[in-house]
Amino acid sequence: MEKRLEAFEKMLCAVQETYRTTCEKMEAQKAAGRVNSATYRQLMGTKMMYQNMLSMYQIYGLLEEK
């Protein structure tokens, strides 16, 4: 059970980090005026996927309240 919890914690950190870096990349694209680029749209899809995962974690009470 400990290994499973440790694996979950690693996954949660990876999801949060990927979400954060994706948002940063989107901001950089936005600052460069590239909101209509394929890269920006791909980043938007990635952001939405990870945002959905984080929402599921929150629904099931797996995220600490900030």
Buried (B, 14 or more C-beta within 10 A) or exposed (E): EEEEEEEEEEEBEEBBEBBEEBBEBBEEBEEEEEEEEEEBEEBBEBBEBBBEBBEEBEEEEEBEEE
